[in-house]
Amino acid sequence: MKEKTVFYCTSCGNETMKWQGRCPACGQWNTIVEHKPTVTKGKATARTGAHRQPKTLKEVSTADEARFSTGMAELDRVLGGGAVRGSLVLVGGAPGIGKSTLLLQLSAYVCRSLRVLYVSGEESETQIKMRAVRLGIQGDGLYVLSETAMEDILQTVDELKPDVLVIDSIQTLYAQEGSSAPGSITQVKECTMTLMQLAKVHGITVFVVGHINKEGSIAGPKVLEHMVDCVLYFEGDRNTSYRLISAAKNRFGSTNELGVFDMREGGLTEVENPSEMLLSGRPRNAPGTCVACAMEGTRPILAEVQALVVSSSFNTPRRTTDGFDFNRATLLMAVLDKRGGLKLSGCDGYINVIGGLNISEPAADLPLVMAVASSFRDKPIPGDVAAIGEVGLTGEIRAVNQLELRLGELSRLGFRRVLIPYQGSGKILPPEGMELLRVKNIRQAIDAILE
């Protein structure tokens, strides 16, 4: 009988039944390779524990899903209030961004009350100790192990019986029953399935580090993200010290929360007030800048939106955005040209959101419009003015959600005048010392500030 083979993409992990020059999932060329699935005989390594009997829904208790704090309020916020016992959490990020530092600091706090096993397939115990000393971590209840064989890790877990298990990283593990190399599709699937069964059967909270590919997604098969309970992305510009953590998937909470950290010599420190961080160094009396208030889950975050409008030397004006959706910015500049009376069809437009933050919600439309208008007219927006509102194709300003919460954050940071939509704001009471400028369209907004 002919041996069955499959083909998979080394970039995104998509599997196909025949070779193709271009991956149908991610569109990359020459990334399809042949793979022979390994058929294991006997007891599968993923099956841990005795056979379990089904229960009625009424018999199932939620006490086993109790949460515990990770020691980092920013991480707890993203996880939905803390880590859940028996959950499998995947932490992805670029090399050198600080994933290992994040999990080692988490382990150092959790080991005060729970037993923690930190398994590294990339560093020796001595290297982990050196990094812990640099971070000022004692870790009396923190156990470290340098191992890549899945069977040896399971034996250590069975002997030590930890409450929390950290794996750094999933791409370095391998099951001895498989013949493929560590990091291959089969090995990643098998090891992740084993860890998932370990978490569910024994109630161990497992944190797994996953590397990302050049497209920014976690390397390996897509089924990896489907098997875990939470997928966290740890991101940031390596040229700056700030790091952002967000959830792409969370079975126990929202995926809209954002955590902010500052990478320093002594490790990661929490940024309790990201708004102040993002607005630090903001220029005064400079045209082309306006403050926006975006909602990241339940947290309002202020960000500075900058715009630069210059005469174009090309037949087709150039548009560039960083931190703002390109198509949305192009649409808003077209609305300004048609409805706002600003002739932008012959100008290049450059949009930037300071601090590496990506703003995708509609409430940031009006701040971008005001920044572009300020740059076009070369008139600065006063430093105590901010803007909130969605802009439609006819130039109207539409209402946004959680307006009172946004206004409270703006008032706390010293903003005294705020442009808000006229629609839906009649019952909104301004914070003490704040003036609300209710506008119906972008012409009114521009005239209220820049005239």
C-alpha positions as CSV (number, residue, x, y, z in Angstrom):
1,M,0.0,0.0,0.0
2,K,1.3,3.4,-1.0
3,E,2.4,5.5,2.0
4,K,0.2,8.6,2.4
5,T,1.8,12.0,2.3
6,V,0.5,15.5,2.9
7,F,1.9,18.9,2.0
8,Y,2.0,21.9,4.3
9,C,3.1,25.5,4.2
10,T,6.1,26.4,6.3
11,S,4.9,30.0,6.6
12,C,1.3,29.6,7.8
13,G,0.9,25.8,8.4
14,N,-1.9,25.2,5.9
15,E,-2.2,21.6,4.8
16,T,-3.0,20.5,1.2
17,M,-3.2,17.1,-0.5
18,K,-0.9,18.1,-3.4
19,W,2.1,20.3,-4.0
20,Q,1.5,23.8,-5.2
21,G,3.9,26.6,-6.1
22,R,1.8,29.1,-4.1
23,C,0.1,28.6,-0.7
24,P,-3.7,29.0,-1.2
25,A,-4.0,30.3,2.4
26,C,-1.3,32.9,2.9
27,G,-0.3,33.5,-0.8
28,Q,3.5,32.9,-0.2
29,W,5.5,31.3,-3.0
30,N,7.7,28.2,-2.7
31,T,6.7,27.4,0.9
32,I,4.9,24.1,0.3
33,V,6.9,21.1,1.5
34,E,6.1,17.4,1.7
35,H,5.5,15.7,5.0
36,K,4.8,12.1,5.9
37,P,2.5,11.8,8.9
38,T,3.7,9.7,11.7
39,V,1.4,7.0,12.9
40,T,2.0,6.2,16.6
41,K,1.3,2.8,18.0
42,G,0.1,2.1,21.5
43,K,-0.9,4.6,24.0
44,A,-0.9,8.2,22.8
45,T,1.2,10.7,24.8
46,A,-1.7,13.1,24.7
47,R,-4.0,10.8,26.8
48,T,-3.1,11.5,30.4
49,G,-5.1,10.3,33.4
50,A,-7.8,7.8,33.8
51,H,-11.0,7.5,31.7
52,R,-13.4,10.2,32.8
53,Q,-17.2,9.7,33.1
54,P,-19.6,12.3,31.7
55,K,-21.6,14.5,34.0
56,T,-24.8,16.4,33.7
57,L,-24.5,20.2,33.4
58,K,-26.1,20.6,36.8
59,E,-23.4,18.4,38.4
60,V,-20.5,20.5,36.9
61,S,-19.1,23.0,39.4
62,T,-17.4,26.3,38.4
63,A,-15.2,26.3,41.5
64,D,-12.5,24.5,39.5
65,E,-12.3,27.5,37.1
66,A,-11.2,29.9,39.9
67,R,-8.9,32.7,38.9
68,F,-5.6,33.7,40.4
69,S,-3.6,36.9,40.0
70,T,-0.5,36.8,37.9
71,G,1.0,39.7,39.8
72,M,0.7,42.0,36.9
73,A,-2.5,44.1,36.8
74,E,-2.0,44.8,33.1
75,L,-1.8,41.1,32.2
76,D,-4.7,40.3,34.5
77,R,-6.8,42.9,32.7
78,V,-6.1,41.2,29.3
79,L,-6.8,37.7,30.6
80,G,-10.2,38.9,31.9
81,G,-9.4,39.3,35.6
82,G,-6.5,36.8,36.1
83,A,-5.4,33.4,35.0
84,V,-7.9,30.6,35.1
85,R,-6.9,27.2,36.7
86,G,-6.7,24.5,34.1
87,S,-6.4,26.8,31.2
88,L,-3.9,26.7,28.3
89,V,-2.5,30.2,27.3
90,L,-0.4,30.8,24.2
91,V,1.9,33.9,24.3
92,G,3.2,34.9,20.9
93,G,5.7,37.6,20.0
94,A,8.7,38.4,17.9
95,P,12.2,37.2,19.1
96,G,13.7,39.5,21.7
97,I,10.5,41.4,22.5
98,G,10.4,40.1,26.1
99,K,8.2,37.0,26.2
100,S,10.5,35.0,28.4
101,T,11.0,38.0,30.7
102,L,7.3,38.4,31.0
103,L,6.7,34.8,31.9
104,L,9.7,34.6,34.3
105,Q,8.4,37.6,36.2
106,L,4.9,36.1,36.2
107,S,6.4,32.8,37.6
108,A,8.3,34.7,40.3
109,Y,5.1,36.2,41.7
110,V,2.8,33.2,41.4
111,C,5.4,30.9,43.1
112,R,4.8,32.7,46.4
113,S,1.5,30.9,46.7
114,L,1.5,28.2,44.1
115,R,4.1,25.7,42.8
116,V,5.5,26.7,39.4
117,L,7.6,24.7,36.9
118,Y,9.4,26.7,34.3
119,V,10.5,24.6,31.4
120,S,12.9,26.1,28.8
121,G,13.9,24.4,25.6
122,E,16.1,27.4,24.6
123,E,18.1,28.1,27.7
124,S,19.9,26.1,30.3
125,E,19.2,26.3,34.0
126,T,22.3,28.5,34.4
127,Q,21.1,31.0,31.8
128,I,17.6,31.2,33.4
129,K,19.3,31.8,36.8
130,M,21.4,34.6,35.3
131,R,18.3,36.3,33.9
132,A,16.5,35.9,37.2
133,V,19.4,37.5,39.1
134,R,19.3,40.4,36.6
135,L,15.6,40.8,37.2
136,G,16.0,40.6,41.0
137,I,14.0,37.3,41.3
138,Q,14.6,34.9,44.2
139,G,11.9,32.3,43.4
140,D,12.1,29.9,46.4
141,G,9.0,28.0,45.0
142,L,10.0,28.3,41.4
143,Y,11.4,25.1,39.8
144,V,13.3,25.4,36.5
145,L,14.0,22.7,34.0
146,S,15.9,22.7,30.7
147,E,14.3,20.0,28.6
148,T,12.8,19.5,25.1
149,A,11.5,15.9,25.3
150,M,7.8,15.8,26.0
151,E,7.9,12.5,27.8
152,D,10.6,13.7,30.2
153,I,8.6,16.9,30.9
154,L,5.4,14.8,31.6
155,Q,7.4,12.6,34.0
156,T,8.7,15.7,35.9
157,V,5.2,17.1,36.1
158,D,3.9,13.8,37.5
159,E,6.6,13.9,40.2
160,L,6.5,17.6,41.0
161,K,2.7,18.1,40.6
162,P,3.0,21.9,39.8
163,D,0.0,24.3,39.8
164,V,1.4,26.4,37.0
165,L,3.6,25.1,34.0
166,V,5.5,27.5,31.7
167,I,6.8,26.1,28.4
168,D,9.4,28.2,26.5
169,S,8.8,27.5,23.7
170,I,6.4,25.1,21.9
171,Q,8.5,25.0,18.8
172,T,11.4,23.4,20.7
173,L,9.5,20.4,22.1
174,Y,9.3,17.0,20.5
175,A,7.5,13.7,21.3
176,Q,9.9,10.7,21.0
177,E,7.2,8.6,19.3
178,G,7.2,10.9,16.3
179,S,10.0,10.8,13.7
180,S,9.7,14.5,12.6
181,A,12.0,17.3,13.9
182,P,11.0,19.7,16.7
183,G,8.9,22.6,15.4
184,S,7.3,20.6,12.6
185,I,3.6,20.5,12.1
186,T,3.2,17.0,13.6
187,Q,5.3,17.7,16.6
188,V,3.7,21.1,17.4
189,K,0.2,19.5,17.2
190,E,1.1,16.5,19.3
191,C,2.9,18.5,22.0
192,T,0.1,21.1,22.2
193,M,-2.5,18.3,22.5
194,T,-0.6,16.7,25.3
195,L,-0.3,20.0,27.1
196,M,-4.0,20.7,26.6
197,Q,-5.0,17.3,28.1
198,L,-2.6,17.9,31.0
199,A,-4.2,21.2,31.7
200,K,-7.8,19.9,31.5
201,V,-7.3,16.6,33.4
202,H,-5.0,17.8,36.2
203,G,-6.1,21.4,36.5
204,I,-2.7,22.8,35.7
205,T,-2.5,26.3,34.3
206,V,-0.1,26.1,31.3
207,F,1.6,29.1,29.6
208,V,3.1,28.3,26.3
209,V,5.5,30.6,24.3
210,G,5.0,30.6,20.5
211,H,7.3,32.3,18.0
212,I,5.8,34.4,15.2
213,N,6.6,34.3,11.5
214,K,7.4,37.3,9.2
215,E,3.7,37.9,8.6
216,G,3.1,38.5,12.3
217,S,1.1,35.4,13.1
218,I,2.2,32.5,15.4
219,A,4.4,30.0,13.5
220,G,3.0,26.5,13.1
221,P,-0.4,25.1,12.2
222,K,-3.5,27.3,12.6
223,V,-5.1,24.5,14.7
224,L,-2.6,25.5,17.4
225,E,-4.6,28.7,18.1
226,H,-7.9,26.8,18.0
227,M,-6.7,24.3,20.7
228,V,-5.6,26.8,23.3
229,D,-8.0,28.8,25.6
230,C,-6.2,32.2,25.2
231,V,-4.0,33.6,22.5
232,L,-2.0,36.6,23.7
233,Y,0.2,38.8,21.4
234,F,3.2,40.6,23.0
235,E,4.2,43.4,20.7
236,G,6.1,46.6,20.5
237,D,8.8,48.5,18.6
238,R,12.2,47.2,19.6
239,N,13.5,50.8,19.2
240,T,11.3,51.9,22.1
241,S,10.9,50.6,25.6
242,Y,7.1,50.2,25.5
243,R,5.4,46.8,25.0
244,L,1.7,46.1,24.4
245,I,-0.1,42.9,25.2
246,S,-3.5,42.1,23.7
247,A,-5.7,39.0,23.4
248,A,-6.6,37.6,19.9
249,K,-8.7,34.9,21.6
250,N,-10.0,34.5,25.1
251,R,-12.5,32.0,26.3
252,F,-12.7,33.5,29.7
253,G,-13.0,37.2,28.9
254,S,-13.0,40.0,26.4
255,T,-10.5,40.3,23.5
256,N,-10.6,44.1,23.5
257,E,-8.4,44.8,26.5
258,L,-4.9,46.2,26.1
259,G,-2.0,46.0,28.6
260,V,1.0,48.3,28.5
261,F,4.4,47.6,29.9
262,D,7.7,49.5,30.0
263,M,10.9,47.4,29.3
264,R,13.6,48.5,31.6
265,E,17.0,47.2,32.7
266,G,15.3,45.5,35.7
267,G,12.6,43.9,33.6
268,L,9.0,44.8,32.7
269,T,7.2,47.4,34.7
270,E,3.5,48.1,34.3
271,V,2.3,51.4,32.8
272,E,-0.8,52.2,34.9
273,N,-1.7,55.3,32.9
274,P,-1.0,54.7,29.2
275,S,-2.6,58.0,28.3
276,E,0.1,60.0,30.0
277,M,2.8,57.9,28.4
278,L,1.3,58.3,24.9
279,L,0.9,62.1,25.3
280,S,4.3,62.7,26.8
281,G,6.5,65.0,24.6
282,R,3.4,66.3,22.8
283,P,4.4,69.5,20.9
284,R,2.6,72.8,21.8
285,N,1.3,75.2,19.3
286,A,2.2,72.9,16.4
287,P,-0.2,72.5,13.5
288,G,-1.3,69.1,12.5
289,T,-1.9,67.4,15.8
290,C,-5.1,66.5,17.7
291,V,-5.8,64.2,20.7
292,A,-8.1,61.2,20.3
293,C,-9.7,59.1,23.0
294,A,-9.9,55.4,22.0
295,M,-11.6,52.6,24.0
296,E,-9.5,49.5,24.5
297,G,-12.0,47.2,26.1
298,T,-13.1,49.0,29.3
299,R,-10.2,51.4,29.4
300,P,-10.1,54.8,27.7
301,I,-6.7,55.6,26.2
302,L,-5.7,59.0,24.9
303,A,-3.5,59.1,21.8
304,E,-2.0,61.9,19.7
305,V,-3.0,61.8,16.0
306,Q,-0.6,63.7,13.8
307,A,-1.1,64.8,10.2
308,L,1.2,66.4,7.6
309,V,-0.3,67.9,4.4
310,V,2.0,69.2,1.8
311,S,1.7,70.1,-1.9
312,S,2.2,67.0,-4.1
313,S,4.7,66.8,-6.9
314,F,3.0,63.7,-8.4
315,N,0.0,63.3,-10.6
316,T,-1.6,61.1,-8.0
317,P,-1.2,62.4,-4.4
318,R,0.5,60.2,-2.0
319,R,-1.2,58.8,1.2
320,T,0.8,57.2,4.0
321,T,-0.6,56.0,7.4
322,D,1.1,54.5,10.5
323,G,-1.2,53.4,13.3
324,F,-4.4,54.2,11.4
325,D,-6.3,52.2,8.8
326,F,-5.1,53.4,5.3
327,N,-8.4,53.0,3.6
328,R,-10.2,54.9,6.4
329,A,-7.7,57.7,6.3
330,T,-8.1,58.0,2.5
331,L,-11.9,58.1,2.9
332,L,-11.8,60.8,5.5
333,M,-9.4,63.0,3.4
334,A,-11.8,62.6,0.5
335,V,-14.7,63.7,2.7
336,L,-12.7,66.7,3.8
337,D,-12.0,67.6,0.2
338,K,-15.7,67.3,-0.8
339,R,-17.6,68.4,2.3
340,G,-15.0,70.3,4.3
341,G,-13.9,72.8,1.7
342,L,-10.2,71.8,1.9
343,K,-8.7,71.1,-1.5
344,L,-6.7,68.0,-0.6
345,S,-6.8,66.5,-4.1
346,G,-3.5,68.1,-4.9
347,C,-1.8,67.4,-1.6
348,D,0.2,64.5,-0.1
349,G,-1.1,63.3,3.2
350,Y,0.9,61.6,6.0
351,I,-0.9,60.2,9.1
352,N,0.8,59.0,12.2
353,V,-0.4,57.8,15.7
354,I,2.3,58.4,18.3
355,G,3.4,55.6,20.6
356,G,3.0,52.6,18.3
357,L,-0.7,52.4,19.1
358,N,-3.1,51.2,16.3
359,I,-6.5,52.9,16.4
360,S,-9.3,51.2,14.5
361,E,-12.5,52.5,16.1
362,P,-14.7,55.1,14.5
363,A,-14.4,57.6,17.4
364,A,-10.9,58.5,16.1
365,D,-12.4,59.9,12.8
366,L,-12.9,63.5,14.0
367,P,-9.4,63.8,15.6
368,L,-7.9,62.8,12.3
369,V,-10.1,65.2,10.4
370,M,-9.1,68.0,12.8
371,A,-5.4,67.2,12.5
372,V,-5.5,67.2,8.7
373,A,-7.4,70.5,8.7
374,S,-4.9,72.0,11.1
375,S,-2.0,71.0,9.0
376,F,-3.7,72.2,5.8
377,R,-4.5,75.6,7.2
378,D,-1.2,75.7,9.2
379,K,-3.1,76.7,12.3
380,P,-2.4,74.8,15.6
381,I,-5.2,73.3,17.7
382,P,-5.1,74.6,21.3
383,G,-3.4,72.2,23.7
384,D,-6.5,71.9,25.9
385,V,-8.8,70.7,23.0
386,A,-9.6,67.1,22.1
387,A,-12.1,65.6,19.7
388,I,-14.4,62.5,19.7
389,G,-16.7,61.4,16.9
390,E,-17.4,59.3,13.9
391,V,-17.5,61.0,10.5
392,G,-19.9,59.9,7.7
393,L,-19.5,60.3,3.9
394,T,-21.7,63.4,4.0
395,G,-19.5,65.0,6.6
396,E,-21.9,64.5,9.5
397,I,-20.6,63.7,13.0
398,R,-22.2,60.6,14.4
399,A,-22.5,59.5,18.0
400,V,-20.0,57.1,19.7
401,N,-20.4,54.8,22.7
402,Q,-19.1,55.3,26.2
403,L,-18.9,59.1,25.7
404,E,-19.1,59.9,29.5
405,L,-16.2,57.5,30.2
406,R,-14.0,59.2,27.5
407,L,-14.8,62.7,28.8
408,G,-13.8,61.6,32.3
409,E,-10.4,60.5,31.1
410,L,-9.9,63.7,29.1
411,S,-10.9,65.8,32.2
412,R,-8.5,64.0,34.4
413,L,-5.6,64.8,32.1
414,G,-6.5,68.5,31.9
415,F,-8.4,68.9,28.7
416,R,-11.0,71.7,29.0
417,R,-12.7,71.8,25.6
418,V,-13.9,68.7,23.7
419,L,-15.5,68.4,20.2
420,I,-18.3,65.9,20.5
421,P,-21.2,64.8,18.2
422,Y,-24.4,66.9,18.6
423,Q,-26.5,63.8,18.0
424,G,-27.0,61.7,21.2
425,S,-25.1,64.1,23.5
426,G,-28.1,66.2,24.8
427,K,-28.2,64.4,28.2
428,I,-24.4,64.3,28.7
429,L,-23.3,66.3,31.6
430,P,-19.7,67.6,31.2
431,P,-17.1,67.1,34.0
432,E,-16.4,70.1,36.2
433,G,-14.4,72.7,34.3
434,M,-14.9,71.2,30.8
435,E,-16.7,72.8,27.9
436,L,-18.5,70.5,25.4
437,L,-18.5,71.8,21.8
438,R,-21.4,70.0,20.2
439,V,-21.0,69.9,16.4
440,K,-23.2,68.4,13.6
441,N,-20.7,68.2,10.8
442,I,-17.0,68.7,10.0
443,R,-17.4,72.3,8.8
444,Q,-18.8,73.3,12.2
445,A,-16.0,71.4,13.9
446,I,-13.3,73.2,11.8
447,D,-14.9,76.6,12.2
448,A,-15.2,76.1,16.0
449,I,-11.5,75.5,16.5
450,L,-9.5,76.9,13.5
451,E,-11.4,80.0,12.6
